[in-house]
């Protein structure tokens, strides 16, 4: 029987052929990938053909995240532009005055002479206050007296600051200069004490919001206001703001921050039963709804709070200030 010899030449040829085929296949694959590549002849590197498109999409996304477009619901034709000045930033019932925001305004204040009602006493008739704040204070203390049968409330301070060694206070408050504050005391048989939450005087603290007042420095908000709790220190902000602050259990700092961040003129507005409220940044003009009565208050910093009332006439509106045309009451004891 004849032995078969191994044909090494054929084996080598086959291996070479396999290697050549692999090389050809790899070359074709590379060529196909190259068709999806675009050379940049201005430099030595190359870029993938769709890289520019991806970059543009990324830039467009960033632009959308950075720039805030007006709400689709905002239509400039539904608004009038009202002129405001830099001085107007420091006027109105919603100005924030604290250690970080000095009072720069000079609002006209009214005397209690011929305006104070008979239901409370006043420490000194040299005290001055915003006219609307006086009217609301009269109504509130009249109702307290009618409810409790007491008339021993004393208005201890409004617009003046004090020598701490000669009065009931332990703190000096720069916002007293606004004429929007009322520091309330209780006349006892032998001494005078500041208003507290004891009955029946807690009625004032629980109901002051319905007269446009808030407790300016609640003890639980001391980290935000920077002041210790002072239940006797009432601040006039006006309705509907006092009602909203009471419902949401927020202080003035929180309220203004909320309006600025969540309710701007070109986006959602804070709605209440009689209208809407929104923030507008400082400038020479602000938008107000056409045909509406409105109030504009500065925030003593960087913008305005517009309160627009439904069903009112713009002819009756006030810009950056308070209506001081209220009638007065008979002078009382004190």
JOZI-V518138 format. One record per residue. N is the residue number from 1. RES is the residue in one letter. PHI is phi in whole degrees, 0 to 359 (none if undefined). PSI is psi in degrees with one decimal (* if undefined). BURIAL is I if it has 16 or more other C-alpha atoms within 10 Angstrom, else O. Layout:
# JOZI-V518138
N RES PHI PSI BURIAL
N RES PHI PSI BURIAL
This chain:
# JOZI-V518138
1 X none 132.3 O
2 X 274 130.1 O
3 X 285 140.6 O
4 X 277 138.5 O
5 X 265 146.7 O
6 X 282 129.1 O
7 X 269 87.2 O
8 X 294 -29.0 O
9 X 297 -41.4 O
10 X 294 -37.3 O
11 X 296 -45.0 O
12 X 298 -41.9 O
13 X 299 -43.0 O
14 X 298 -43.2 O
15 X 296 -42.2 O
16 X 297 -41.7 O
17 X 299 -42.2 O
18 X 298 -43.2 O
19 X 297 -42.2 O
20 X 298 -42.6 O
21 X 297 -42.1 O
22 X 299 -42.3 O
23 X 297 -44.0 O
24 X 297 -43.6 O
25 X 299 -43.3 O
26 X 295 -37.7 O
27 X 296 -44.7 O
28 X 300 -42.8 O
29 X 298 -43.9 O
30 X 296 -39.2 O
31 X 297 -40.5 O
32 X 294 -39.6 O
33 X 294 -33.4 O
34 X 294 -26.2 O
35 X 294 -20.7 O
36 X 266 13.2 O
37 X 241 139.2 O
38 X 243 121.0 O
39 X 281 142.0 O
40 X 259 104.9 O
41 X 285 -5.1 O
42 X 273 -5.3 O
43 X 211 174.5 O
44 X 272 -11.3 O
45 X 263 171.1 O
46 X 231 160.9 O
47 X 234 147.8 O
48 X 293 143.2 O
49 X 304 -36.1 O
50 X 265 9.0 O
51 X 296 -39.1 O
52 X 298 -39.3 O
53 X 295 -44.0 O
54 X 297 -39.4 O
55 X 295 -41.1 O
56 X 296 -41.0 O
57 X 299 -41.1 O
58 X 296 -42.7 O
59 X 295 -40.2 O
60 X 298 -40.5 O
61 X 297 -42.7 O
62 X 296 -40.6 O
63 X 299 -40.2 O
64 X 294 -35.5 O
65 X 286 -31.3 O
66 X 276 -45.9 O
67 X 269 134.2 O
68 X 256 109.4 O
69 X 281 151.9 O
70 X 301 150.0 O
71 X 298 145.1 O
72 X 302 -23.4 O
73 X 283 -15.8 O
74 X 278 119.7 O
75 X 235 112.9 O
76 X 302 -28.0 O
77 X 292 -17.2 O
78 X 274 0.9 O
79 X 234 152.7 O
80 X 257 154.2 O
81 X 260 130.3 O
82 X 245 132.6 O
83 X 285 138.5 O
84 X 225 156.6 I
85 X 246 170.8 O
86 X 296 -34.7 O
87 X 298 -29.7 O
88 X 294 -20.3 I
89 X 300 -25.3 I
90 X 254 19.1 I
91 X 236 153.2 I
92 X 115 167.0 I
93 X 281 -8.5 I
94 X 250 17.0 I
95 X 292 138.2 I
96 X 258 115.1 I
97 X 241 120.3 I
98 X 204 -166.3 O
99 X 296 -22.5 O
100 X 265 -15.6 O
101 X 228 94.5 O
102 X 291 149.5 O
103 X 282 121.1 I
104 X 248 1.0 O
105 X 275 178.0 I
106 X 207 55.3 O
107 X 296 149.6 I
108 X 284 124.4 O
109 X 251 157.9 I
110 X 247 154.1 I
111 X 275 155.1 O
112 X 279 -10.1 I
113 X 301 127.4 I
114 X 66 11.8 O
115 X 236 -28.3 I
116 X 289 137.9 I
117 X 279 173.7 I
118 X 271 1.8 I
119 X 275 -5.2 I
120 X 211 169.9 I
121 X 251 165.0 I
122 X 230 137.5 I
123 X 294 -37.5 O
124 X 203 131.6 O
125 X 283 2.6 O
126 X 280 -11.3 O
127 X 296 141.0 I
128 X 236 158.1 I
129 X 201 159.8 I
130 X 302 138.2 I
131 X 298 -44.8 I
132 X 296 -36.5 I
133 X 295 -37.5 I
134 X 297 -46.1 I
135 X 300 -43.3 I
136 X 291 -36.0 I
137 X 296 -42.4 I
138 X 303 -47.9 I
139 X 298 -42.7 O
140 X 295 -47.8 I
141 X 286 -27.2 I
142 X 297 -44.6 I
143 X 291 -36.0 I
144 X 296 -43.9 I
145 X 297 -40.4 I
146 X 293 -34.3 O
147 X 284 -38.6 O
148 X 259 -19.5 O
149 X 78 10.5 O
150 X 254 151.5 O
151 X 221 37.7 I
152 X 254 21.4 I
153 X 277 135.5 I
154 X 240 132.3 I
155 X 279 109.3 I
156 X 271 -36.1 I
157 X 203 152.2 I
158 X 227 -81.4 I
159 X 263 -4.4 I
160 X 263 150.8 I
161 X 261 172.6 O
162 X 226 154.2 O
163 X 282 111.9 O
164 X 300 -19.8 O
165 X 275 -6.2 O
166 X 234 22.5 O
167 X 210 -173.0 O
168 X 284 -13.9 O
169 X 276 157.0 O
170 X 242 -3.1 O
171 X 223 144.9 O
172 X 261 133.2 O
173 X 237 116.0 I
174 X 295 -21.9 I
175 X 286 -9.6 I
176 X 301 -28.2 I
177 X 296 -17.3 I
178 X 288 -21.1 I
179 X 76 15.2 I
180 X 253 6.8 I
181 X 248 146.6 I
182 X 226 115.4 I
183 X 262 118.5 I
184 X 254 134.7 I
185 X 235 166.9 I
186 X 242 126.7 I
187 X 276 117.3 I
188 X 261 -179.1 O
189 X 294 -34.0 O
190 X 232 -4.4 O
191 X 205 168.4 O
192 X 242 134.3 O
193 X 229 156.4 O
194 X 284 152.8 I
195 X 303 137.6 I
196 X 228 -176.9 I
197 X 271 10.7 O
198 X 290 147.8 O
199 X 290 148.1 O
200 X 271 7.7 O
201 X 286 -14.5 I
202 X 297 -17.8 O
203 X 303 -40.2 O
204 X 296 -45.1 I
205 X 294 -35.2 I
206 X 279 -20.6 O
207 X 242 -2.5 I
208 X 300 -28.1 I
209 X 300 -32.3 I
210 X 286 -4.9 I
211 X 247 11.2 I
212 X 91 6.5 I
213 X 254 155.5 I
214 X 224 155.8 I
215 X 286 112.9 I
216 X 293 -35.6 I
217 X 234 78.0 I
218 X 293 144.7 I
219 X 299 -34.8 O
220 X 284 -5.9 O
221 X 248 16.0 I
222 X 298 -32.8 O
223 X 292 -24.9 O
224 X 270 -44.7 O
225 X 281 -24.6 I
226 X 81 8.4 O
227 X 234 148.1 I
228 X 292 161.6 O
229 X 301 131.8 I
230 X 221 83.6 I
231 X 295 -19.4 I
232 X 279 -14.2 I
233 X 264 101.2 I
234 X 262 144.7 I
235 X 235 129.9 I
236 X 275 120.4 I
237 X 242 -14.8 I
238 X 85 157.6 I
239 X 276 146.9 I
240 X 271 4.5 I
241 X 297 -41.8 I
242 X 296 -36.7 I
243 X 294 -43.2 I
244 X 294 -43.0 O
245 X 298 -38.5 I
246 X 293 -43.8 I
247 X 296 -38.7 O
248 X 270 -5.8 O
249 X 56 52.6 O
250 X 233 153.7 I
251 X 268 178.1 I
252 X 299 -41.9 I
253 X 302 -45.2 I
254 X 293 -38.3 I
255 X 296 -47.5 I
256 X 294 -38.7 I
257 X 297 -40.5 O
258 X 297 -45.8 I
259 X 297 -42.8 I
260 X 294 -37.0 I
261 X 271 -32.0 O
262 X 247 -19.4 O
263 X 225 81.2 I
264 X 260 164.7 I
265 X 300 -31.2 I
266 X 258 13.7 I
267 X 223 -142.3 I
268 X 290 144.9 I
269 X 249 149.0 I
270 X 281 113.6 I
271 X 267 141.2 O
272 X 229 177.8 I
273 X 298 -24.2 O
274 X 247 10.9 O
275 X 160 -142.8 I
276 X 211 156.3 I
277 X 227 140.6 I
278 X 202 163.5 I
279 X 259 143.7 I
280 X 227 135.0 I
281 X 293 159.5 I
282 X 298 147.5 I
283 X 174 -170.4 O
284 X 272 -13.4 O
285 X 216 152.5 O
286 X 228 154.5 I
287 X 273 134.3 I
288 X 229 144.3 I
289 X 299 136.1 I
290 X 298 136.1 I
291 X 75 6.0 I
292 X 257 148.2 I
293 X 285 142.7 I
294 X 210 159.1 I
295 X 238 142.9 I
296 X 237 123.0 I
297 X 238 135.5 I
298 X 288 165.3 I
299 X 250 8.9 I
300 X 69 21.3 I
301 X 213 -79.0 I
302 X 223 12.7 O
303 X 183 -169.8 I
304 X 232 150.8 I
305 X 249 120.2 I
306 X 257 127.0 I
307 X 246 110.7 I
308 X 254 131.6 I
309 X 255 130.6 I
310 X 285 141.6 I
311 X 82 2.5 O
312 X 261 173.0 O
313 X 254 138.4 O
314 X 293 -16.7 I
315 X 294 -22.8 O
316 X 265 6.5 O
317 X 280 155.6 I
318 X 244 139.4 O
319 X 249 119.9 I
320 X 52 49.2 I
321 X 182 -168.8 I
322 X 238 143.2 I
323 X 289 122.3 O
324 X 245 36.6 O
325 X 257 16.3 O
326 X 290 149.2 O
327 X 285 159.9 O
328 X 249 165.7 I
329 X 257 174.2 I
330 X 291 147.3 O
331 X 292 144.4 O
332 X 246 -177.9 I
333 X 289 152.7 O
334 X 138 * O
